[in-house]
Amino acid sequence: MKARPIRPIKKKGSVSTGADASSAPPSVSAPVTHKLQKLLAQAGLGSRREMEELIAAGGATINGKVAVIGDRAGPDDTIRVGKRTIHFKSDDRLPRVVLYHKPEGEIVSHDDPGGRTSVFDKLPQLRSSKWISIGRLDYNTSGLLIFTTDGELANRLMHPRFEVEREYAVRIMGRLTPEVTELLTTGIELEDGLAKFDHLSDQGGEGSNHWYRVILKEGRNREVRRMFETVGMTVSRLMRVRFGPINLPPRLKRGKWMELDETETRRLLALVT
């Protein structure tokens, strides 16, 4: 199944009220405030959940006072994390979004005691923020990874309540029976709860190897592999080919990255916000 193409959204024209704006009395509106974890995520310090943990640990201040969960801040407030002062992002400043074709044999982590290659080693360097991974892929899984500097965008694409589709190409030894296919698409019990594919289709194969295309709307650890293992099938190859509205570009080679341009980024933001 192919994702719906990203299309720009046309802006609607302004609507006149018929009133003479010059005759209206001036009004003073209160400054707009936002939850602190949202502002820190937008600044590229990490995901919203990570920022909530930082605030709970006393790692942020507002106007010199240690912040707590639930605090809000506006343009006139001074926000600091450690020695760093956080500035509000202007509305016309777009986040950066990078697509990466992960090969097998790389981890999606900044640190690894085993010294394995990290996907973050392959990305362009940032000065004032950090790359946030939108979802993960395990060491032996390849395919599409998305990175951004905007924690709010990452949250929109990852949080379970938004039910963003993840699509994978799966190769197994053998073929699924109709009974097993029905089980995988209606619900199978894993140790961390019920799981199911929203779509499962036979893509053919040669010899004992057979390919399937699956779609699910959550990203639990090794979920696709564990589902097949539960029905007695071993996954020999797993590749993510789509995350939400973004397909893995055919021209993007393994181990390489590409950055969305301004038009593509605006289209993505229009679709998920």
Secondary structure in CASP SS format (residue, H / E / C, confidence):
PFRMAT SS
TARGET T0000
AUTHOR 0000-0000-0000
METHOD secondary structure of the structure
MODEL  1
M C 1.00
K C 1.00
A C 1.00
R C 1.00
P C 1.00
I C 1.00
R C 1.00
P C 1.00
I C 1.00
K C 1.00
K C 1.00
K C 1.00
G C 1.00
S C 1.00
V C 1.00
S C 1.00
T C 1.00
G C 1.00
A C 1.00
D C 1.00
A H 1.00
S H 1.00
S H 1.00
A C 1.00
P C 1.00
P C 1.00
S C 1.00
V C 1.00
S C 1.00
A C 1.00
P C 1.00
V C 1.00
T C 1.00
H E 1.00
K E 1.00
L H 1.00
Q H 1.00
K H 1.00
L H 1.00
L H 1.00
A H 1.00
Q H 1.00
A C 1.00
G C 1.00
L C 1.00
G C 1.00
S C 1.00
R H 1.00
R H 1.00
E H 1.00
M H 1.00
E H 1.00
E H 1.00
L H 1.00
I H 1.00
A H 1.00
A C 1.00
G C 1.00
G C 1.00
A E 1.00
T E 1.00
I E 1.00
N C 1.00
G C 1.00
K E 1.00
V E 1.00
A C 1.00
V C 1.00
I C 1.00
G C 1.00
D C 1.00
R E 1.00
A E 1.00
G C 1.00
P C 1.00
D C 1.00
D C 1.00
T C 1.00
I E 1.00
R E 1.00
V E 1.00
G C 1.00
K C 1.00
R E 1.00
T E 1.00
I E 1.00
H C 1.00
F C 1.00
K C 1.00
S C 1.00
D C 1.00
D C 1.00
R C 1.00
L C 1.00
P C 1.00
R C 1.00
V E 1.00
V E 1.00
L E 1.00
Y E 1.00
H E 1.00
K E 1.00
P C 1.00
E C 1.00
G C 1.00
E C 1.00
I E 1.00
V C 1.00
S C 1.00
H C 1.00
D C 1.00
D C 1.00
P C 1.00
G C 1.00
G C 1.00
R C 1.00
T C 1.00
S E 1.00
V H 1.00
F H 1.00
D H 1.00
K H 1.00
L C 1.00
P C 1.00
Q C 1.00
L C 1.00
R C 1.00
S C 1.00
S C 1.00
K C 1.00
W C 1.00
I E 1.00
S E 1.00
I E 1.00
G C 1.00
R C 1.00
L C 1.00
D C 1.00
Y C 1.00
N C 1.00
T C 1.00
S E 1.00
G E 1.00
L E 1.00
L E 1.00
I E 1.00
F E 1.00
T E 1.00
T C 1.00
D C 1.00
G H 1.00
E H 1.00
L H 1.00
A H 1.00
N H 1.00
R H 1.00
L H 1.00
M H 1.00
H C 1.00
P H 1.00
R H 1.00
F H 1.00
E C 1.00
V C 1.00
E C 1.00
R E 1.00
E E 1.00
Y E 1.00
A E 1.00
V E 1.00
R E 1.00
I E 1.00
M E 1.00
G C 1.00
R C 1.00
L C 1.00
T C 1.00
P H 1.00
E H 1.00
V H 1.00
T H 1.00
E H 1.00
L H 1.00
L H 1.00
T H 1.00
T H 1.00
G C 1.00
I E 1.00
E E 1.00
L E 1.00
E C 1.00
D C 1.00
G E 1.00
L E 1.00
A E 1.00
K C 1.00
F C 1.00
D C 1.00
H E 1.00
L E 1.00
S E 1.00
D E 1.00
Q E 1.00
G E 1.00
G C 1.00
E C 1.00
G C 1.00
S C 1.00
N E 1.00
H E 1.00
W E 1.00
Y E 1.00
R E 1.00
V E 1.00
I E 1.00
L E 1.00
K C 1.00
E C 1.00
G C 1.00
R C 1.00
N C 1.00
R C 1.00
E H 1.00
V H 1.00
R H 1.00
R H 1.00
M H 1.00
F H 1.00
E H 1.00
T H 1.00
V C 1.00
G C 1.00
M C 1.00
T C 1.00
V E 1.00
S E 1.00
R E 1.00
L E 1.00
M E 1.00
R E 1.00
V E 1.00
R E 1.00
F E 1.00
G C 1.00
P C 1.00
I E 1.00
N E 1.00
L C 1.00
P C 1.00
P C 1.00
R C 1.00
L C 1.00
K C 1.00
R C 1.00
G C 1.00
K C 1.00
W E 1.00
M E 1.00
E E 1.00
L C 1.00
D C 1.00
E H 1.00
T H 1.00
E H 1.00
T H 1.00
R H 1.00
R H 1.00
L H 1.00
L H 1.00
A H 1.00
L H 1.00
V H 1.00
T C 1.00
END
